[in-house]
């Protein structure tokens, strides 16, 4: 997840906002049915599955909705079909099939009894209609993916031309895996307590907020004490030293990772706080980290301070003796 620096509003009472992005590649094995479907797409063909009641489903089902068994037969369908219903998209989003206005449609391919969802490049909303005959526009390089059909286009029932594809050449291995990029962009508005915490980081301070009823100090602030249910709005300055209460050693690499494994992600209980928060522990071997270890914050250079959790680069051993067990026992 990419958490960008929050916008620092001129009025400090205004909650901070920041654009966020969550992105990953979803990878799954296809199994015998969808593997055949994707392999056929790579070859410029479309398959459907015939159920026990004779209904042909395309895309094919993995388990018959009538018998709950795998399909007994895959049959060729289309590739042309008929638009059953549609909606028009004036402003395509990044990653969608086309970079110009297009229609999303449910298309029943010839020989199928169910519809598939795909894009239709009709040119304009005025040209789009229910009952329109369409055919696939095949991608130039096909790899065994639903995107091997780049989109559908209006047709006069002439067959869709299928260009040879190196990936789809006869004799290549069946398609067994698929990778789908997943991306979500949104804007997060920080709560008043979180905004206070983030503004403190931009000033080189760590802050918490105290509950007036039980006296517990929360950092970052939760706004309301989860114990007493009352606003925790008394601001408290906290030191940048603390204790490791639990930790995990990260050994697995992943796309976008900013620290080379192995490294430690730990829950750090700041001195004077009553709740731990997660951060990196660097500056020592992962095997040297333990519960009770004393650590201190490593701040980025002054000109990089911002209302962002990344203002603190990481925590590192402070050189102090381990904290007494009773000081962190209830946080393990």
Number of C-alpha atoms within 10 A of each C-alpha: 11 11 14 15 19 23 15 19 12 7 8 12 10 15 18 23 18 17 15 16 13 12 14 15 12 10 11 11 12 16 12 13 22 21 19 20 25 28 25 20 23 29 21 24 17 25 27 27 27 21 23 16 10 9 15 23 24 26 22 25 20 16 15 18 13 10 11 12 13 15 19 11 13 20 15 17 22 21 21 24 26 20 23 16 18 18 15 18 15 12 10 15 12 9 10 9 18 16 11 14 17 23 25 19 23 21 29 26 26 14 19 24 15 17 19 17 14 20 24 29 23 19 14 14 15 8 10 21 16 13 13 18 20 27 25 26 20 21 17 14 14 25 20 25 19 16 16 21 23 19 22 25 18 21 15 10 12 9 12 18 11 14 14 14 16 14 15 21 12 9 6 10 10 15 22 17 15 18 12 11 10 11 13 10 11 10 11 13 16 17 16 18 24 21 24 24 25 26 22 19 21 20 13 18 14 23 26 28 29 24 23 15 13 12 13 17 25 28 24 20 24 18 20 17 22 12 10 12 11 14 17 25 20 13 17 15 14 18 14 18 20 25 26 30 24 19 19 14 15 14 11 10 12 10 8 10 9 8 12 11 14 13 21 21 19 23 23 29 25 25 14 17 23 17 18 23 15 13 20 20 27 19 12 12 11 17 10 8 23 16 19 23 22 24 25 20 22 17 17 15 10 11 7 13 20 22 24 22 18 17 22 22 16 19 24 19 20 15 10 10 9 15 16 11 11 9 13 17 11 10 15 12
